[in-house]
Amino acid sequence: MERVNQLMGFEESMIAMLEEPEAYTELVEAIADFKIAVVDKVVEYYKPDSILTMDDLGTARGPLISAGMYRDVVKNSDTRICQAIREKGVFLHFHSCGAI
């Protein structure tokens, strides 16, 4: 979500998620593909012990989106990124701001 927010702006990103969830999901998945390709290169050339990935999923008061919306639109890409890191035998750190 955070990268989409940076590309489109926060308000437009949230509107797109609600009004065009399929297109939003495609964009999130494309970003995940890129991040996975970066993970592959980082592990190949730098051989890190751990990798940090992050996404702002919440605010100080609670989640930015509903759990259902997260599962439907974002979770698959987050899962793919995390699995790609773990499959390389690298320790995963996942950071998310907010009270989630």
C-alpha positions as CSV (number, residue, x, y, z in Angstrom):
1,M,0.0,0.0,0.0
2,E,2.7,2.4,0.9
3,R,4.3,2.4,-2.5
4,V,1.0,2.9,-4.2
5,N,0.3,5.8,-1.9
6,Q,3.6,7.3,-3.0
7,L,2.8,6.8,-6.7
8,M,-0.8,8.1,-6.6
9,G,-1.0,10.1,-3.5
10,F,-2.7,8.9,-0.4
11,E,-6.3,10.0,-1.2
12,E,-6.2,8.8,-4.8
13,S,-4.8,5.5,-3.7
14,M,-7.5,4.9,-1.1
15,I,-10.2,5.8,-3.6
16,A,-8.7,3.5,-6.2
17,M,-8.6,0.7,-3.7
18,L,-12.4,1.1,-3.2
19,E,-13.5,2.0,-6.7
20,E,-11.1,-0.2,-8.7
21,P,-9.9,-3.0,-6.5
22,E,-8.9,-5.3,-9.4
23,A,-6.7,-2.6,-11.0
24,Y,-5.3,-1.7,-7.6
25,T,-4.5,-5.3,-6.9
26,E,-2.7,-5.6,-10.2
27,L,-0.6,-2.6,-9.4
28,V,0.2,-4.0,-5.9
29,E,1.2,-7.3,-7.4
30,A,3.4,-5.7,-10.0
31,I,5.2,-3.8,-7.2
32,A,5.6,-7.1,-5.3
33,D,7.1,-8.7,-8.4
34,F,9.7,-5.8,-8.5
35,K,10.4,-6.2,-4.8
36,I,10.9,-9.9,-5.2
37,A,13.3,-9.4,-8.1
38,V,15.2,-6.9,-5.9
39,V,15.3,-9.5,-3.0
40,D,16.8,-12.0,-5.4
41,K,19.6,-9.7,-6.5
42,V,20.3,-8.4,-3.0
43,V,20.6,-12.0,-1.7
44,E,22.7,-13.1,-4.7
45,Y,25.2,-10.2,-4.4
46,Y,25.2,-9.1,-0.8
47,K,24.2,-12.3,1.1
48,P,22.4,-10.4,4.0
49,D,21.5,-12.1,7.3
50,S,18.2,-10.3,7.3
51,I,16.0,-8.1,5.1
52,L,13.5,-5.4,6.3
53,T,10.3,-4.9,4.4
54,M,7.6,-2.5,5.5
55,D,4.2,-1.2,4.8
56,D,2.2,1.4,6.7
57,L,-1.0,-0.5,7.4
58,G,-2.3,1.6,10.3
59,T,-2.6,4.9,12.1
60,A,-2.2,5.8,15.7
61,R,-5.8,4.8,16.2
62,G,-6.1,1.6,14.2
63,P,-5.9,0.0,10.7
64,L,-6.0,2.2,7.6
65,I,-8.3,-0.4,5.9
66,S,-10.5,-3.1,7.0
67,A,-9.2,-6.6,7.6
68,G,-11.4,-7.8,4.7
69,M,-10.0,-5.2,2.3
70,Y,-6.4,-6.1,3.4
71,R,-7.1,-9.8,2.7
72,D,-8.8,-9.2,-0.6
73,V,-6.4,-6.6,-2.0
74,V,-3.0,-6.5,-0.3
75,K,-2.3,-9.7,1.7
76,N,-1.3,-11.8,-1.3
77,S,1.5,-9.4,-2.3
78,D,2.8,-9.0,1.2
79,T,2.7,-12.8,1.6
80,R,4.6,-13.3,-1.6
81,I,7.3,-10.8,-0.6
82,C,7.7,-12.4,2.8
83,Q,7.9,-15.9,1.4
84,A,10.5,-14.9,-1.2
85,I,12.7,-13.5,1.6
86,R,12.2,-16.6,3.8
87,E,12.8,-19.0,0.9
88,K,16.2,-17.5,0.4
89,G,17.1,-18.5,4.0
90,V,17.2,-14.8,5.1
91,F,15.7,-13.6,8.4
92,L,12.6,-11.4,7.7
93,H,11.8,-8.2,9.5
94,F,8.3,-6.8,8.7
95,H,7.6,-3.3,10.0
96,S,4.3,-1.6,9.9
97,C,3.4,1.7,11.4
98,G,0.2,2.1,13.3
99,A,-1.9,0.3,15.9
100,I,-2.8,-2.8,13.9
